[in-house]
Amino acid sequence: MAFGKSQKDPFGTAVGHLIERATVGTLPAEEWGLFMHICDFINTTEEGPKDAVKALKKRISKNCNHKEIRFTLSLLDMCMTNCGSSFRALVVKKDFCKDKLVKLLNPRYNLPTEMQEKILAFIRKQTWSYEFQGIVDVSEVKEVYLELLKKGVQFPSSDANSGTQKLCHHQPQLTLFPLQQASSWPSEKPLPPSTASVKSIAVPHPPVPTITLTPEQAGKIYSELDMAKMNTKVMSEILKENVPGCENLDDMVLLQ
C-alpha cells in the first residue's frame, strides 16, 4: 500500500499521488510549482514516465469535470515541454492520444470550445514537432491526426509569433491598401527631354477604394490559409512515404 491506495491504482504510486493532488477539481487554479515538481519526479525516477502516464489516463478517462480536465491538459503541456523522451514516447501512442484525449471531444463531455481546441492543437503539435524527430516515434499520433482530418475536423490556427493557440476571430482587423498607380512610380533613369522620342500621355485611372475587412472576415482568411498550409504539409509527407507501385490505399484516398 502507498498513500492508502493499492499499487494497482494509478494514483497509488508516488507520482500518481502527486498528479491526483495537482489536478483535483477543488483547487482554485493550476499549481504550477507542483507541476514542476511532477516533471522533476518523472525525469529522475525509472518508473516515473510510465506511472505518470497511467495517472494522467485515469484522471481524464470518463471524466466530466471540466476543471479537472483543464488542469490535466495544462500539466500535460508542461510535462511534454520539460520531461524526457521516455515520457513523450508514451504520450504520443494511440492508447493515449486517441483512446483518451480524442474521446474527450465527444459531445457527451460538453467541453468548452477553448478546451476542445487545446486538445486538437496538442495533437497537431506532437504530429509535426521537429524536436521529436529521430528521438520519439510519432507515427501513431500522426495516424490519429490524419484520421481526424479525413473526418473533416477543423484544427485551430496557431500564432507563429507567440507559439500559442488562439481563435481566429481574435485576429486584428486587416486593411488592404491599393498599389500605387503606375504613373506615380519614378523611373530609374529618366530620359533627358531632348532625347525623348515619344511624348507620354497621362491616362486617368479611376480611384481604387481601400478594402477594410472585419475581424470575422480576416479570421476566416487566416483560418483557411492555415488549413491550406497544413494540408499541403500532410500531402507532402504522404507522397514522401509512399513508393510508386506500393502505395497505401488509405493515403491514396486522402490525396483524392
TORTOR-640627 format. One line per field, with one value per atom (N, C-alpha, C, CB): x, y, z; atom name; residue in three letters. Coordinates in steps of 0.1 Angstrom, whole numbers, plus 5000, padded with zeros to 4 digits. Glycine has a CB too. Example, Ala and Ser with C-alpha at 12.3 -4.5 7.8 and 13.67 -1.06 7.14 Angstrom:
BEGIN
xx <- (5132 5123 5132 5113 5128 5137 5129 5141)
yy <- (4943 4955 4967 4955 4978 4989 5000 4994)
zz <- (5078 5078 5078 5090 5071 5071 5079 5057)
atom <- (N CA C CB N CA C CB)
res <- (ALA ALA ALA ALA SER SER SER SER)
This chain:
BEGIN
xx <- (5008 5000 5009 4991 5004 5011 5001 5021 5002 4992 4978 4993 4977 4964 4957 4955 4964 4958 4966 4956 4960 4967 4976 4957 4988 4997 4991 5010 4980 4974 4966 4965 4963 4956 4967 4949 4964 4974 4977 4969 4968 4970 4977 4957 4980 4986 5001 4982 5007 5022 5025 5026 5038 5043 5039 5058 5043 5040 5025 5047 5018 5004 4996 4998 5001 4995 4997 5002 5009 5012 5002 5026 5000 4992 4977 4993 4973 4959 4958 4956 4967 4967 4967 4979 4975 4977 4965 4989 4956 4946 4932 4947 4931 4918 4910 4920 4897 4888 4886 4875 4890 4887 4898 4887 4909 4919 4913 4932 4917 4912 4919 4915 4931 4938 4949 4943 4957 4968 4979 4974 4984 4995 5008 4994 5013 5025 5037 5028 5039 5050 5050 5051 5038 5036 5037 5022 5033 5035 5050 5029 5058 5073 5079 5080 5073 5078 5075 5072 5063 5059 5069 5045 5072 5082 5095 5084 5100 5113 5112 5117 5101 5099 5099 5086 5093 5092 5106 5083 5114 5127 5138 5132 5135 5146 5143 5148 5131 5128 5126 5115 5129 5128 5114 5135 5105 5091 5083 5085 5089 5081 5073 5091 5080 5072 5060 5081 5062 5051 5040 5056 5044 5034 5026 5040 5033 5027 5016 5037 5020 5010 4998 5017 5000 4988 4979 4993 4985 4977 4970 4986 4977 4970 4958 4980 4960 4949 4937 4954 4940 4929 4921 4934 4929 4923 4913 4933 4917 4908 4898 4916 4900 4891 4877 4897 4867 4853 4851 4848 4858 4857 4849 4871 4839 4830 4833 4815 4843 4847 4856 4853 4851 4859 4871 4850 4870 4881 4893 4877 4889 4900 4906 4894 4898 4904 4913 4892 4909 4917 4930 4910 4930 4943 4952 4939 4945 4953 4960 4944 4952 4958 4969 4947 4968 4979 4991 4974 4989 5000 5007 4995 4999 5004 5013 4992 5008 5016 5030 5009 5030 5042 5051 5039 5046 5054 5060 5045 5052 5058 5069 5047 5069 5080 5092 5074 5090 5101 5106 5097 5098 5102 5109 5090 5116 5124 5116 5134 5124 5118 5110 5128 5114 5107 5092 5114 5090 5076 5069 5076 5075 5069 5065 5079 5074 5071 5058 5083 5055 5042 5030 5043 5032 5020 5016 5024 5025 5022 5017 5034 5014 5008 4993 5012 4987 4973 4965 4969 4970 4962 4960 4968 4968 4967 4960 4980 4966 4960 4946 4970 4944 4931 4921 4933 4926 4916 4913 4922 4921 4918 4915 4930 4925 4923 4912 4936 4912 4902 4888 4905 4887 4874 4868 4875 4876 4871 4863 4882 4865 4858 4844 4865 4840 4826 4817 4825 4805 4796 4791 4784 4792 4787 4795 4788 4807 4815 4813 4830 4807 4803 4815 4791 4827 4838 4837 4851 4841 4841 4850 4846 4847 4854 4869 4849 4873 4887 4894 4888 4888 4894 4895 4887 4885 4885 4896 4871 4898 4909 4922 4907 4923 4936 4940 4935 4930 4933 4937 4921 4930 4934 4947 4923 4950 4963 4974 4963 4972 4982 4985 4977 4975 4977 4985 4964 4981 4988 5003 4981 5005 5018 5027 5018 5022 5030 5033 5024 5023 5025 5036 5012 5038 5047 5059 5040 5061 5071 5085 5070 5093 5107 5116 5113 5112 5120 5120 5114 5110 5109 5116 5094 5118 5123 5136 5125 5136 5147 5149 5160 5140 5141 5128 5143 5117 5104 5096 5096 5091 5083 5069 5082 5066 5053 5043 5055 5046 5037 5023 5043 5021 5008 4999 5008 5005 4998 4995 5005 5005 5003 4991 5016 4990 4978 4965 4980 4965 4953 4950 4956 4960 4958 4952 4972 4957 4952 4938 4961 4935 4921 4911 4920 4916 4907 4905 4913 4916 4915 4905 4929 4906 4897 4882 4900 4880 4866 4862 4865 4871 4867 4868 4853 4876 4878 4886 4885 4882 4889 4898 4878 4911 4921 4922 4935 4925 4926 4939 4926 4939 4950 4960 4947 4973 4983 4989 4994 4994 5000 5015 4997 5021 5035 5045 5039 5041 5049 5050 5045 5039 5039 5040 5027 5037 5037 5024 5049 5015 5002 4991 4999 4981 4969 4959 4963 4952 4941 4931 4947 4919 4908 4910 4895 4905 4907 4901 4901 4889 4882 4889 4868 4900 4908 4918 4914 4919 4929 4926 4930 4936 4934 4927 4946 4921 4915 4926 4907 4923 4932 4927 4933 4936 4933 4942 4935 4936 4944 4945 4938 4957 4959 4962 4970 4956 4959 4973 4949 4978 4991 4992 4996 5004 5005 5002 5019 4996 4993 5006 4984 5007 5019 5025 5017 5016 5020 5028 5009 5027 5034 5047 5025 5050 5063 5074 5063 5086 5097 5105 5106 5110 5118 5132 5118 5138 5152 5162 5157 5161 5169 5161 5180 5156 5147 5154 5140 5148 5154 5154 5147 5165 5165 5154 5179 5149 5138 5142 5134 5155 5160 5160 5173 5161 5163 5150 5173 5139 5127 5120 5118 5117 5112 5097 5117 5091 5076 5071 5071 5062 5057 5047 5051 5049 5040 5026 5045 5016 5002 4997 4993 4992 4987 4973 4986 4972 4959 4952 4960 4941 4934 4930 4922 4932 4928 4917 4941 4907 4897 4902 4885 4897 4902 4899 4896 4909 4907 4904 4920 4893 4889 4897 4874 4900 4906 4897 4912 4901 4893 4896 4895 4886 4888 4880 4884 4887 4880 4876 4889 4865 4861 4869 4845 4870 4877 4873 4876 4860 4855 4860 4839 4860 4865 4880 4861 4887 4901 4904 4908 4897 4898 4896 4889 4886 4883 4894 4870 4900 4911 4923 4915 4926 4938 4935 4940 4923 4920 4921 4905 4916 4917 4932 4909 4940 4954 4961 4960 4958 4964 4961 4961 4948 4944 4950 4928 4951 4957 4972 4956 4979 4993 4995 4999 4986 4987 4984 4978 4974 4970 4981 4957 4988 4999 5010 5004 5013 5023 5020 5025 5007 5003 5005 4988 5000 5001 5016 4994 5024 5038 5044 5046 5041 5046 5041 5041 5028 5023 5030 5008 5033 5040 5054 5040 5060 5074 5074 5080 5064 5063 5059 5054 5052 5047 5056 5033 5059 5068 5059 5077 5062 5054 5052 5060 5039 5036 5033 5048 5036 5033 5026 5046 5017 5010 5001 5003 4999 4990 4976 4994 4966 4953 4946 4944 4948 4942 4948 4943 4961 4968 4963 4983 4961 4957 4943 4957 4934 4920 4921 4912 4930 4931 4936 4941 4946 4951 4940 4962 4930 4920 4910 4912)
yy <- (4988 5000 5013 5000 5023 5036 5046 5037 5056 5066 5061 5075 5049 5043 5037 5054 5036 5030 5018 5041 5010 4998 5003 4988 4996 4999 4997 4990 4989 4988 5000 4976 5008 5021 5031 5027 5037 5047 5058 5052 5062 5072 5067 5079 5054 5048 5049 5033 5052 5054 5068 5051 5070 5083 5094 5082 5092 5103 5104 5101 5092 5092 5100 5078 5099 5106 5121 5102 5125 5139 5145 5141 5137 5141 5142 5131 5133 5134 5147 5122 5150 5163 5175 5164 5175 5186 5189 5185 5179 5180 5179 5170 5179 5178 5190 5175 5189 5200 5210 5195 5207 5216 5227 5209 5226 5236 5249 5231 5261 5273 5276 5285 5271 5273 5263 5288 5264 5255 5257 5256 5246 5247 5245 5236 5256 5255 5249 5268 5252 5247 5232 5254 5227 5213 5206 5210 5213 5208 5205 5217 5215 5214 5203 5227 5201 5190 5177 5191 5176 5163 5161 5164 5171 5170 5165 5183 5170 5166 5151 5175 5148 5134 5124 5132 5128 5119 5118 5125 5128 5128 5121 5142 5120 5114 5100 5123 5094 5081 5072 5081 5059 5050 5047 5037 5046 5043 5055 5034 5067 5079 5081 5091 5080 5082 5073 5080 5060 5050 5053 5036 5055 5057 5070 5057 5080 5094 5093 5104 5086 5084 5077 5077 5066 5059 5068 5047 5076 5085 5096 5092 5101 5111 5104 5116 5092 5085 5083 5071 5080 5078 5091 5072 5102 5115 5119 5125 5117 5122 5111 5127 5099 5088 5090 5075 5092 5093 5103 5079 5114 5125 5136 5129 5140 5151 5164 5147 5164 5175 5184 5171 5195 5203 5209 5214 5212 5219 5209 5223 5196 5186 5183 5173 5183 5181 5193 5179 5205 5216 5216 5229 5213 5211 5200 5208 5189 5178 5182 5166 5189 5194 5203 5200 5212 5222 5214 5232 5204 5196 5188 5187 5183 5175 5184 5169 5196 5205 5208 5219 5210 5213 5201 5217 5189 5177 5174 5165 5177 5175 5184 5176 5196 5206 5203 5220 5198 5196 5182 5202 5172 5158 5152 5150 5141 5135 5126 5126 5120 5112 5100 5108 5094 5082 5086 5077 5097 5102 5105 5114 5113 5117 5106 5127 5096 5084 5077 5074 5077 5071 5079 5068 5092 5102 5101 5116 5100 5101 5087 5105 5078 5065 5066 5054 5057 5058 5056 5047 5047 5045 5057 5033 5067 5079 5090 5084 5093 5104 5101 5106 5089 5086 5081 5075 5071 5064 5073 5052 5083 5092 5106 5092 5113 5127 5129 5132 5122 5124 5121 5116 5111 5108 5119 5095 5128 5139 5149 5147 5148 5156 5152 5157 5140 5135 5145 5121 5148 5157 5154 5158 5142 5138 5145 5123 5149 5156 5171 5153 5176 5190 5200 5193 5197 5206 5219 5199 5230 5243 5243 5254 5252 5253 5254 5264 5263 5265 5252 5275 5244 5231 5221 5225 5221 5212 5216 5213 5229 5234 5231 5249 5231 5228 5214 5231 5205 5191 5189 5182 5195 5194 5200 5201 5212 5218 5209 5232 5203 5194 5183 5188 5176 5165 5170 5159 5181 5186 5189 5198 5195 5199 5187 5207 5176 5164 5157 5154 5159 5152 5159 5154 5172 5179 5185 5190 5181 5186 5181 5183 5190 5187 5183 5198 5187 5184 5169 5191 5162 5147 5139 5143 5145 5137 5129 5146 5116 5108 5104 5115 5109 5106 5098 5118 5103 5098 5094 5108 5082 5077 5083 5062 5093 5100 5094 5114 5082 5076 5074 5063 5070 5067 5080 5059 5090 5103 5109 5113 5107 5112 5105 5110 5092 5085 5090 5070 5093 5099 5112 5101 5121 5134 5132 5141 5123 5121 5116 5112 5108 5102 5114 5092 5123 5134 5143 5143 5145 5153 5147 5155 5134 5127 5129 5112 5130 5132 5146 5127 5155 5169 5177 5170 5173 5180 5193 5172 5204 5217 5219 5229 5220 5223 5238 5216 5242 5257 5262 5260 5275 5281 5284 5294 5285 5288 5301 5277 5308 5321 5318 5330 5320 5316 5325 5318 5337 5345 5341 5360 5338 5335 5320 5341 5312 5298 5293 5294 5301 5297 5296 5307 5289 5287 5298 5273 5303 5313 5312 5327 5317 5316 5326 5319 5322 5330 5344 5323 5345 5358 5368 5356 5364 5373 5380 5366 5377 5383 5398 5376 5406 5421 5424 5429 5436 5440 5441 5453 5436 5436 5446 5422 5456 5466 5464 5480 5463 5461 5474 5450 5479 5491 5489 5499 5497 5495 5499 5504 5492 5495 5510 5485 5515 5529 5528 5534 5539 5539 5540 5551 5533 5532 5546 5524 5556 5569 5576 5578 5571 5578 5571 5578 5560 5553 5561 5539 5564 5571 5562 5576 5567 5559 5559 5565 5547 5545 5555 5531 5556 5565 5574 5557 5585 5593 5598 5605 5598 5603 5618 5597 5624 5638 5643 5643 5655 5659 5659 5673 5662 5663 5650 5670 5639 5626 5618 5618 5623 5616 5616 5622 5604 5603 5603 5591 5599 5598 5606 5583 5614 5622 5613 5635 5612 5603 5610 5601 5602 5607 5602 5602 5611 5608 5602 5620 5589 5582 5583 5568 5588 5589 5575 5598 5573 5560 5562 5553 5554 5555 5553 5546 5560 5557 5543 5568 5537 5523 5525 5515 5520 5521 5512 5518 5517 5508 5498 5517 5486 5475 5472 5462 5473 5470 5458 5483 5448 5436 5437 5424 5431 5430 5419 5426 5419 5408 5394 5410 5392 5379 5375 5379 5385 5381 5379 5393 5387 5384 5371 5396 5368 5355 5343 5354 5344 5334 5332 5337 5343 5342 5335 5356 5339 5333 5318 5340 5315 5301 5292 5300 5298 5290 5289 5297 5299 5299 5288 5312 5288 5279 5264 5281 5262 5249 5244 5248 5254 5250 5247 5262 5254 5252 5238 5263 5235 5222 5210 5222 5212 5201 5199 5205 5210 5208 5200 5222 5203 5196 5181 5203 5179 5165 5157 5164 5163 5157 5154 5165 5164 5162 5150 5175 5149 5138 5125 5139 5124 5112 5108 5113 5118 5115 5110 5127 5115 5111 5096 5120 5092 5079 5068 5079 5071 5061 5059 5065 5046 5042 5039 5030 5044 5041 5026 5047 5021 5007 5000 5000 5007 5001 5011 4996 5019 5029 5023 5038 5031 5028 5032 5034 5023 5027 5038 5015 5038 5049 5063 5047 5063 5075 5080 5073 5071 5075 5081 5063 5075 5080 5095 5071 5097 5110 5120 5110 5116 5125 5129 5118 5120 5124 5134 5111)
zz <- (5000 5000 5000 5012 4992 4992 4992 4980 5002 5003 5005 4991 5012 5014 5003 5020 4991 4979 4974 4968 4967 4961 4950 4955 4949 4938 4924 4940 4923 4910 4906 4911 4916 4914 4908 4926 4896 4891 4900 4878 4909 4919 4931 4923 4932 4943 4943 4944 4931 4930 4935 4916 4937 4942 4933 4944 4920 4910 4908 4897 4908 4906 4917 4906 4929 4940 4938 4954 4933 4931 4919 4926 4909 4898 4903 4886 4911 4917 4924 4926 4933 4940 4931 4950 4921 4912 4903 4904 4901 4891 4897 4880 4910 4917 4914 4932 4912 4909 4920 4905 4932 4943 4944 4956 4936 4936 4929 4928 4933 4927 4913 4936 4911 4898 4897 4898 4886 4884 4894 4870 4900 4909 4901 4921 4896 4887 4894 4881 4906 4914 4915 4928 4918 4919 4906 4925 4895 4882 4879 4871 4882 4880 4889 4883 4901 4909 4903 4923 4897 4890 4878 4885 4871 4859 4864 4852 4875 4881 4885 4893 4891 4896 4884 4904 4873 4861 4856 4851 4856 4850 4858 4847 4871 4880 4885 4891 4881 4886 4874 4895 4876 4865 4860 4868 4870 4867 4866 4878 4867 4867 4854 4868 4842 4830 4828 4818 4831 4829 4839 4830 4852 4862 4860 4876 4855 4853 4842 4849 4831 4820 4825 4808 4833 4838 4846 4846 4854 4863 4855 4873 4844 4835 4828 4825 4824 4817 4826 4813 4839 4848 4851 4862 4852 4855 4844 4857 4831 4821 4815 4809 4820 4815 4820 4818 4811 4815 4826 4820 4825 4835 4829 4840 4835 4831 4838 4832 4847 4855 4846 4868 4841 4832 4838 4826 4851 4858 4859 4872 4862 4863 4850 4870 4839 4826 4822 4816 4825 4822 4829 4826 4842 4850 4844 4864 4840 4834 4821 4832 4813 4800 4802 4791 4812 4815 4820 4825 4829 4834 4822 4845 4814 4802 4793 4794 4791 4783 4789 4781 4802 4809 4809 4824 4811 4811 4797 4815 4786 4773 4770 4762 4776 4774 4783 4778 4795 4804 4807 4817 4802 4805 4793 4809 4796 4785 4776 4792 4767 4756 4761 4746 4772 4777 4780 4790 4786 4789 4776 4798 4767 4755 4746 4747 4745 4737 4741 4737 4754 4758 4755 4773 4756 4754 4739 4758 4730 4715 4710 4707 4719 4714 4713 4725 4705 4702 4715 4692 4724 4736 4745 4743 4742 4750 4741 4755 4730 4722 4716 4710 4712 4706 4716 4695 4724 4734 4746 4738 4748 4760 4756 4770 4749 4746 4736 4740 4724 4714 4719 4701 4728 4733 4741 4742 4746 4753 4744 4760 4731 4721 4719 4708 4724 4723 4730 4730 4723 4728 4742 4719 4746 4760 4771 4762 4768 4778 4777 4776 4766 4765 4769 4774 4764 4767 4761 4763 4767 4761 4749 4771 4739 4727 4729 4718 4739 4742 4745 4753 4753 4757 4746 4769 4737 4726 4716 4718 4714 4706 4712 4703 4725 4731 4729 4746 4729 4726 4712 4729 4702 4688 4685 4679 4692 4690 4695 4696 4706 4712 4703 4726 4697 4688 4676 4684 4670 4658 4661 4652 4673 4677 4678 4690 4684 4686 4672 4695 4663 4650 4642 4642 4643 4634 4642 4627 4655 4662 4658 4677 4652 4648 4659 4640 4671 4683 4685 4695 4681 4684 4673 4685 4661 4650 4653 4638 4651 4654 4668 4650 4677 4691 4696 4700 4692 4695 4683 4704 4683 4671 4672 4671 4663 4663 4653 4661 4648 4637 4642 4632 4655 4659 4661 4672 4667 4668 4655 4678 4646 4632 4625 4624 4628 4622 4628 4625 4641 4647 4641 4662 4639 4632 4618 4632 4610 4597 4597 4589 4606 4608 4610 4619 4619 4622 4610 4634 4602 4590 4580 4584 4579 4570 4574 4569 4587 4592 4591 4606 4586 4584 4596 4579 4606 4618 4615 4629 4620 4618 4629 4616 4626 4637 4639 4633 4651 4653 4647 4668 4643 4637 4649 4630 4645 4655 4653 4655 4664 4663 4663 4675 4651 4649 4658 4635 4661 4669 4684 4668 4690 4704 4707 4710 4697 4699 4706 4706 4708 4715 4705 4726 4709 4700 4704 4702 4694 4697 4686 4698 4689 4680 4669 4687 4657 4645 4646 4633 4653 4654 4663 4658 4669 4677 4669 4689 4656 4648 4646 4634 4646 4644 4631 4646 4630 4617 4606 4619 4595 4584 4573 4577 4569 4559 4547 4565 4535 4523 4516 4514 4513 4506 4492 4513 4482 4468 4465 4460 4454 4449 4443 4438 4443 4437 4423 4439 4417 4403 4396 4400 4384 4376 4373 4364 4371 4367 4378 4363 4390 4401 4404 4414 4398 4400 4394 4395 4401 4395 4385 4405 4374 4365 4371 4351 4369 4374 4367 4373 4354 4346 4337 4338 4342 4333 4321 4341 4309 4297 4297 4285 4292 4290 4281 4286 4282 4274 4259 4278 4256 4242 4235 4241 4243 4237 4237 4243 4244 4244 4231 4255 4225 4212 4212 4205 4223 4223 4236 4224 4234 4245 4252 4240 4265 4273 4274 4287 4274 4276 4289 4264 4297 4310 4308 4319 4313 4312 4326 4307 4328 4341 4346 4341 4358 4364 4374 4371 4374 4384 4398 4381 4408 4422 4426 4431 4433 4438 4453 4436 4457 4471 4480 4473 4492 4503 4508 4514 4508 4513 4528 4504 4536 4551 4554 4559 4560 4564 4579 4561 4582 4596 4603 4597 4616 4623 4619 4638 4617 4613 4599 4613 4590 4576 4576 4567 4584 4585 4591 4593 4602 4609 4599 4620 4591 4581 4571 4574 4567 4558 4564 4553 4577 4584 4586 4597 4589 4592 4579 4597 4568 4555 4551 4545 4553 4549 4558 4550 4570 4579 4576 4594 4573 4569 4556 4568 4546 4533 4535 4523 4544 4546 4553 4555 4563 4569 4560 4582 4552 4542 4532 4535 4528 4519 4525 4514 4538 4545 4547 4559 4550 4551 4538 4556 4527 4514 4511 4503 4514 4511 4518 4514 4531 4539 4534 4554 4529 4524 4511 4521 4502 4490 4493 4481 4503 4506 4511 4516 4518 4524 4515 4537 4504 4495 4483 4490 4481 4470 4458 4474 4446 4434 4432 4422 4431 4429 4442 4423 4453 4466 4475 4473 4469 4477 4487 4467 4498 4508 4504 4522 4504 4499 4506 4499 4520 4527 4524 4542 4521 4518 4504 4518 4495 4482 4482 4472 4491 4492 4498 4502 4507 4513 4503 4525 4494 4484 4474 4477 4472 4462 4468 4458)
atom <- (N CA C CB N CA C CB N CA C CB N CA C CB N CA C CB N CA C CB N CA C CB N CA C CB N CA C CB N CA C CB N CA C CB N CA C CB N CA C CB N CA C CB N CA C CB N CA C CB N CA C CB N CA C CB N CA C CB N CA C CB N CA C CB N CA C CB N CA C CB N CA C CB N CA C CB N CA C CB N CA C CB N CA C CB N CA C CB N CA C CB N CA C CB N CA C CB N CA C CB N CA C CB N CA C CB N CA C CB N CA C CB N CA C CB N CA C CB N CA C CB N CA C CB N CA C CB N CA C CB N CA C CB N CA C CB N CA C CB N CA C CB N CA C CB N CA C CB N CA C CB N CA C CB N CA C CB N CA C CB N CA C CB N CA C CB N CA C CB N CA C CB N CA C CB N CA C CB N CA C CB N CA C CB N CA C CB N CA C CB N CA C CB N CA C CB N CA C CB N CA C CB N CA C CB N CA C CB N CA C CB N CA C CB N CA C CB N CA C CB N CA C CB N CA C CB N CA C CB N CA C CB N CA C CB N CA C CB N CA C CB N CA C CB N CA C CB N CA C CB N CA C CB N CA C CB N CA C CB N CA C CB N CA C CB N CA C CB N CA C CB N CA C CB N CA C CB N CA C CB N CA C CB N CA C CB N CA C CB N CA C CB N CA C CB N CA C CB N CA C CB N CA C CB N CA C CB N CA C CB N CA C CB N CA C CB N CA C CB N CA C CB N CA C CB N CA C CB N CA C CB N CA C CB N CA C CB N CA C CB N CA C CB N CA C CB N CA C CB N CA C CB N CA C CB N CA C CB N CA C CB N CA C CB N CA C CB N CA C CB N CA C CB N CA C CB N CA C CB N CA C CB N CA C CB N CA C CB N CA C CB N CA C CB N CA C CB N CA C CB N CA C CB N CA C CB N CA C CB N CA C CB N CA C CB N CA C CB N CA C CB N CA C CB N CA C CB N CA C CB N CA C CB N CA C CB N CA C CB N CA C CB N CA C CB N CA C CB N CA C CB N CA C CB N CA C CB N CA C CB N CA C CB N CA C CB N CA C CB N CA C CB N CA C CB N CA C CB N CA C CB N CA C CB N CA C CB N CA C CB N CA C CB N CA C CB N CA C CB N CA C CB N CA C CB N CA C CB N CA C CB N CA C CB N CA C CB N CA C CB N CA C CB N CA C CB N CA C CB N CA C CB N CA C CB N CA C CB N CA C CB N CA C CB N CA C CB N CA C CB N CA C CB N CA C CB N CA C CB N CA C CB N CA C CB N CA C CB N CA C CB N CA C CB N CA C CB N CA C CB N CA C CB N CA C CB N CA C CB N CA C CB N CA C CB N CA C CB N CA C CB N CA C CB N CA C CB N CA C CB N CA C CB N CA C CB N CA C CB N CA C CB N CA C CB N CA C CB N CA C CB N CA C CB N CA C CB N CA C CB N CA C CB N CA C CB N CA C CB N CA C CB N CA C CB N CA C CB N CA C CB N CA C CB N CA C CB N CA C CB N CA C CB N CA C CB N CA C CB N CA C CB N CA C CB N CA C CB N CA C CB N CA C CB N CA C CB N CA C CB N CA C CB N CA C CB N CA C CB N CA C CB N CA C CB N CA C CB N CA C CB N CA C CB N CA C CB N CA C CB N CA C CB N CA C CB N CA C CB N CA C CB N CA C CB N CA C CB N CA C CB N CA C CB N CA C CB N CA C CB N CA C CB N CA C CB N CA C CB)
res <- (MET MET MET MET ALA ALA ALA ALA PHE PHE PHE PHE GLY GLY GLY GLY LYS LYS LYS LYS SER SER SER SER GLN GLN GLN GLN LYS LYS LYS LYS ASP ASP ASP ASP PRO PRO PRO PRO PHE PHE PHE PHE GLY GLY GLY GLY THR THR THR THR ALA ALA ALA ALA VAL VAL VAL VAL GLY GLY GLY GLY HIS HIS HIS HIS LEU LEU LEU LEU ILE ILE ILE ILE GLU GLU GLU GLU ARG ARG ARG ARG ALA ALA ALA ALA THR THR THR THR VAL VAL VAL VAL GLY GLY GLY GLY THR THR THR THR LEU LEU LEU LEU PRO PRO PRO PRO ALA ALA ALA ALA GLU GLU GLU GLU GLU GLU GLU GLU TRP TRP TRP TRP GLY GLY GLY GLY LEU LEU LEU LEU PHE PHE PHE PHE MET MET MET MET HIS HIS HIS HIS ILE ILE ILE ILE CYS CYS CYS CYS ASP ASP ASP ASP PHE PHE PHE PHE ILE ILE ILE ILE ASN ASN ASN ASN THR THR THR THR THR THR THR THR GLU GLU GLU GLU GLU GLU GLU GLU GLY GLY GLY GLY PRO PRO PRO PRO LYS LYS LYS LYS ASP ASP ASP ASP ALA ALA ALA ALA VAL VAL VAL VAL LYS LYS LYS LYS ALA ALA ALA ALA LEU LEU LEU LEU LYS LYS LYS LYS LYS LYS LYS LYS ARG ARG ARG ARG ILE ILE ILE ILE SER SER SER SER LYS LYS LYS LYS ASN ASN ASN ASN CYS CYS CYS CYS ASN ASN ASN ASN HIS HIS HIS HIS LYS LYS LYS LYS GLU GLU GLU GLU ILE ILE ILE ILE ARG ARG ARG ARG PHE PHE PHE PHE THR THR THR THR LEU LEU LEU LEU SER SER SER SER LEU LEU LEU LEU LEU LEU LEU LEU ASP ASP ASP ASP MET MET MET MET CYS CYS CYS CYS MET MET MET MET THR THR THR THR ASN ASN ASN ASN CYS CYS CYS CYS GLY GLY GLY GLY SER SER SER SER SER SER SER SER PHE PHE PHE PHE ARG ARG ARG ARG ALA ALA ALA ALA LEU LEU LEU LEU VAL VAL VAL VAL VAL VAL VAL VAL LYS LYS LYS LYS LYS LYS LYS LYS ASP ASP ASP ASP PHE PHE PHE PHE CYS CYS CYS CYS LYS LYS LYS LYS ASP ASP ASP ASP LYS LYS LYS LYS LEU LEU LEU LEU VAL VAL VAL VAL LYS LYS LYS LYS LEU LEU LEU LEU LEU LEU LEU LEU ASN ASN ASN ASN PRO PRO PRO PRO ARG ARG ARG ARG TYR TYR TYR TYR ASN ASN ASN ASN LEU LEU LEU LEU PRO PRO PRO PRO THR THR THR THR GLU GLU GLU GLU MET MET MET MET GLN GLN GLN GLN GLU GLU GLU GLU LYS LYS LYS LYS ILE ILE ILE ILE LEU LEU LEU LEU ALA ALA ALA ALA PHE PHE PHE PHE ILE ILE ILE ILE ARG ARG ARG ARG LYS LYS LYS LYS GLN GLN GLN GLN THR THR THR THR TRP TRP TRP TRP SER SER SER SER TYR TYR TYR TYR GLU GLU GLU GLU PHE PHE PHE PHE GLN GLN GLN GLN GLY GLY GLY GLY ILE ILE ILE ILE VAL VAL VAL VAL ASP ASP ASP ASP VAL VAL VAL VAL SER SER SER SER GLU GLU GLU GLU VAL VAL VAL VAL LYS LYS LYS LYS GLU GLU GLU GLU VAL VAL VAL VAL TYR TYR TYR TYR LEU LEU LEU LEU GLU GLU GLU GLU LEU LEU LEU LEU LEU LEU LEU LEU LYS LYS LYS LYS LYS LYS LYS LYS GLY GLY GLY GLY VAL VAL VAL VAL GLN GLN GLN GLN PHE PHE PHE PHE PRO PRO PRO PRO SER SER SER SER SER SER SER SER ASP ASP ASP ASP ALA ALA ALA ALA ASN ASN ASN ASN SER SER SER SER GLY GLY GLY GLY THR THR THR THR GLN GLN GLN GLN LYS LYS LYS LYS LEU LEU LEU LEU CYS CYS CYS CYS HIS HIS HIS HIS HIS HIS HIS HIS GLN GLN GLN GLN PRO PRO PRO PRO GLN GLN GLN GLN LEU LEU LEU LEU THR THR THR THR LEU LEU LEU LEU PHE PHE PHE PHE PRO PRO PRO PRO LEU LEU LEU LEU GLN GLN GLN GLN GLN GLN GLN GLN ALA ALA ALA ALA SER SER SER SER SER SER SER SER TRP TRP TRP TRP PRO PRO PRO PRO SER SER SER SER GLU GLU GLU GLU LYS LYS LYS LYS PRO PRO PRO PRO LEU LEU LEU LEU PRO PRO PRO PRO PRO PRO PRO PRO SER SER SER SER THR THR THR THR ALA ALA ALA ALA SER SER SER SER VAL VAL VAL VAL LYS LYS LYS LYS SER SER SER SER ILE ILE ILE ILE ALA ALA ALA ALA VAL VAL VAL VAL PRO PRO PRO PRO HIS HIS HIS HIS PRO PRO PRO PRO PRO PRO PRO PRO VAL VAL VAL VAL PRO PRO PRO PRO THR THR THR THR ILE ILE ILE ILE THR THR THR THR LEU LEU LEU LEU THR THR THR THR PRO PRO PRO PRO GLU GLU GLU GLU GLN GLN GLN GLN ALA ALA ALA ALA GLY GLY GLY GLY LYS LYS LYS LYS ILE ILE ILE ILE TYR TYR TYR TYR SER SER SER SER GLU GLU GLU GLU LEU LEU LEU LEU ASP ASP ASP ASP MET MET MET MET ALA ALA ALA ALA LYS LYS LYS LYS MET MET MET MET ASN ASN ASN ASN THR THR THR THR LYS LYS LYS LYS VAL VAL VAL VAL MET MET MET MET SER SER SER SER GLU GLU GLU GLU ILE ILE ILE ILE LEU LEU LEU LEU LYS LYS LYS LYS GLU GLU GLU GLU ASN ASN ASN ASN VAL VAL VAL VAL PRO PRO PRO PRO GLY GLY GLY GLY CYS CYS CYS CYS GLU GLU GLU GLU ASN ASN ASN ASN LEU LEU LEU LEU ASP ASP ASP ASP ASP ASP ASP ASP MET MET MET MET VAL VAL VAL VAL LEU LEU LEU LEU LEU LEU LEU LEU GLN GLN GLN GLN)
